[in-house]
Amino acid sequence: MDKVKVRLLCARWSLVLAVRLSRRTTNTLQTLNVP
């Protein structure tokens, strides 16, 4: 495989993981902030 393709795949996976982590943290914060 080309190095460019590998870099694109890594960037895409990192973005997906970041979005999932941010969503999870926001969900936990919302549940904790519920009175």
FENDA-V165879 format. One record per backbone hydrogen bond with DSSP energy under -1.0 kcal/mol. NH is the residue of the N-H (numbers start at 1). CO is the residue of the C=O. E is the energy in kcal/mol with one decimal. If there is no record, write none. Layout:
nh co e
NH CO E
NH CO E
This chain:
nh co e
6 2 -2.0
7 3 -2.5
8 4 -2.5
9 5 -2.6
10 6 -2.6
11 7 -2.5
12 8 -2.5
13 9 -2.7
14 10 -2.6
15 11 -2.2
16 12 -2.5
17 13 -2.8
18 14 -2.4
19 15 -2.6
20 16 -2.5
21 17 -2.7
22 18 -2.7
23 19 -2.5
24 20 -2.5
25 21 -2.6
26 22 -2.6
27 23 -2.5
28 24 -2.4
29 25 -2.6
30 26 -2.5
31 27 -2.4
32 28 -2.2
33 29 -2.4
